[in-house]
Amino acid sequence: MEIQKNQEYVVDIIDNGYDGEGIAKINDFTIFIQGAIKGEKVKILILKVTKSFAYGKILEIITSSKSRNTVDCVNFSRCGGCTLRHINYKETLNIKRDIVKNCLYKELHKNVEVNDTIGMERPLYYRNKLQYPVGFDKNGTPVMGIYSQRTHNIIEIKENCYIQNEKCSEIAKDIFEFAVKNDIKPYNEATNKGILRHIVIRIGIKTNEIMVTLVVNNNDFNNEKEFVKELTTKYTEIKTIVKNYNNKNTNVILGKKNEVIYGSGYIYDFLGEYKFKISPLSFYQVNPLQTEVLYNKAIEFANLTGEETVFDLYCGIGTIGIFASAKAKKIYGIEVVPEAIEDAKENAKINSVENTEFFAGEVEKILPELIEKRNISADVAFIDPPRKGCDKVTIETLLKIAPKKIVYVSCNPATLARDIRLLEEKYELKEVQPVDMFGFTSHVECVVSLVKY
Ligand SMILES: C[S@@+](CC[C@H](N)C(=O)[O-])C[C@H]1O[C@@H](n2cnc3c(N)ncnc32)[C@H](O)[C@@H]1O
């Protein structure tokens, strides 16, 4: 039976995929159905057919899963954020564990035991960083909000987002209102004209310090002084306001140049007992409470005695290395964003950590240099790359110096599995621990212990 577009079928949902979508099979042909849950029977309409799979949409839920939740968010159907919001939280944790399992199976061709996902105590308002695009809606009216799924159409957020910090949501609304009132034109992607592109707000959850970053196309920001005064008078938590210049026609949110228009240009937050300085361009985990859980697991996997030389690769502002510093002899951190390395150096200082050294540059370039020119090697390597995983050179270098342990922190189980397959040449996969950093979204964070044979 050939699957036809616009045809209706009744199917059983046999699994959930990497974006949380339901998966069904008709005569071995795969259908992806957004919003369907494993175990359900649903009537679907086929929307699109490709050579190897099709997309369908639910017309009717014939048998509903016990895990199905009534969705509490008015933005759910249009927003691409919480794709698992229709599933009860506990079940989302099982889905995430299974996503990791499936990714590992695909690459390693064996069943790997994956621990149950460590969930959040309260999976609400957990994000410490908001980034809303500003633009025009279909009618040409200025709008701030979120991109609707797989598009660059901005949809207005009605009511507050359930995963953003509430104070940040409130401030974002005020900034947008000020922009509209003062004729600060939203950026137009099609013409590359206009001024305000994104509103980015970060909060130190433990310090309550807030940093506002306005991503602008040019310097034409009307009534800037009034803006700063109004905002900082109303919100005394705002410690700094920064204009970030981005005039490129790109999906990347932040440009390279910052101009501080209020305060110091950075904020602080605490992770565990350590204080961290965070600058606008530096990466900082978006869910700090779960970050502590994640890092503690990473340190546990490393099982340090105080004698080890340790690499902290893709170190950001030095958080993992500084977290591990009391239990290691020496930490070397490498990170590509120079501002983050400046933060890392200062973070070591403000925490009186004296056994760290940080280097700015690509891991694939700096790591071989450190090994060859300075004869540095490591007993343990923490690696925490971006979504695309490790560069080939990095994997080869790690295999060459072969630290006793590698603790791999990953936000993308597909590239994690690929890299583990490569590392298996010399390493045994000991433990896989998913930690829920991004509740109700389909994103999965994992920490993995690899031990040299
Ligand atoms: C997932 S973050 C982890 C940061 C840090 N370990 C933490 O937990 O906050 C990945 C980091 O890798 C950096 N990065 C991306 N590509 C890189 C590369 N080729 N070499 C070094 N750092 C890189 C990013 O700037 C980012 O700070």
The ligand as a MOL file (V3000), in Angstrom:
LIG
                    3D

  0  0  0     0  0            999 V3000
M  V30 BEGIN CTAB
M  V30 COUNTS 27 29 0 0 0
M  V30 BEGIN ATOM
M  V30 1 C 28.0770 23.5600 25.5350 0
M  V30 2 S 29.1460 24.9300 25.7950 0 CHG=1
M  V30 3 C 29.9650 24.4120 27.2500 0
M  V30 4 C 30.6490 25.4990 28.0470 0
M  V30 5 C 31.0260 25.1520 29.4730 0
M  V30 6 N 31.6980 23.8890 29.5730 0
M  V30 7 C 29.8140 25.2260 30.3870 0
M  V30 8 O 29.3730 24.1940 30.9050 0
M  V30 9 O 29.3190 26.3300 30.6120 0 CHG=-1
M  V30 10 C 30.2770 24.7400 24.5000 0
M  V30 11 C 31.3620 25.7770 24.4410 0
M  V30 12 O 32.2430 25.4440 23.3920 0
M  V30 13 C 32.6870 26.6400 22.7680 0
M  V30 14 N 33.1920 26.2160 21.4510 0
M  V30 15 C 32.5120 25.9540 20.3130 0
M  V30 16 N 33.3260 25.4920 19.3600 0
M  V30 17 C 34.5730 25.4390 19.8950 0
M  V30 18 C 35.8550 25.0440 19.4160 0
M  V30 19 N 36.0190 24.5720 18.1930 0
M  V30 20 N 36.9050 25.1340 20.2480 0
M  V30 21 C 36.7480 25.6060 21.5120 0
M  V30 22 N 35.5770 25.9930 22.0210 0
M  V30 23 C 34.4970 25.9080 21.2360 0
M  V30 24 C 31.4770 27.5370 22.7990 0
M  V30 25 O 31.8420 28.8880 22.6720 0
M  V30 26 C 30.8890 27.1970 24.1720 0
M  V30 27 O 31.4040 28.0510 25.1600 0
M  V30 END ATOM
M  V30 BEGIN BOND
M  V30 1 1 1 2
M  V30 2 1 2 3
M  V30 3 1 2 10
M  V30 4 1 3 4
M  V30 5 1 4 5
M  V30 6 1 5 6
M  V30 7 1 5 7
M  V30 8 2 7 8
M  V30 9 1 7 9
M  V30 10 1 10 11
M  V30 11 1 11 12
M  V30 12 1 11 26
M  V30 13 1 12 13
M  V30 14 1 13 14
M  V30 15 1 13 24
M  V30 16 1 14 15
M  V30 17 1 14 23
M  V30 18 2 15 16
M  V30 19 1 16 17
M  V30 20 1 17 18
M  V30 21 2 17 23
M  V30 22 1 18 19
M  V30 23 2 18 20
M  V30 24 1 20 21
M  V30 25 2 21 22
M  V30 26 1 22 23
M  V30 27 1 24 25
M  V30 28 1 24 26
M  V30 29 1 26 27
M  V30 END BOND
M  V30 END CTAB
M  END
